[in-house]
Amino acid sequence: MSISIKNAQKLYGGATEEETIRKLAESDGYRRIYKYADNFGDKVTHTDYKRIAYAGHPQELALFSSPYVHNVVLVYDEGKVMNL
């Protein structure tokens, strides 16, 4: 499931991006979170988070094959925040 970075900050809080990502993951038990840019922006600036239930999930594969998604970065994996 995708959520804009701004909405994630509003809904889940967090004083830093790391805190927001942790709260976002813990809210529904997601194991992976990516941030990405899309065709509606400059294709570089991250605008959204994609929450993935587990590695190899079909939504994860769709994320990487979408022509509308760019600059994908894994920011949360199995309890660890990274690549901020």
C-alpha positions, 0 to 999 in steps of 0.5 A: 500500500502506498502513502504520501510522505506528507500524509504518513507524517500527519497520520503517524507522527514522528519528529524525524523521517526515521521515527515516521518510518518506524511508526508506519511499519509498526502500525500494520506489521509491514516488513519493508518500506520503500520511498520513491518518486513518481511521474507526477513530480520531477522523477527524483524527489521522493514523494511516497512510501510503499509498504510491503508485507514481506520480501518478494511480495507481488506488490514489491515486484510491481513497484520495480516494474512500474513505468510510473515509479522512479528512484526507488530506495529501500528505507526499512527492512525487517525492523531496520531503518536504512538509506535515509 
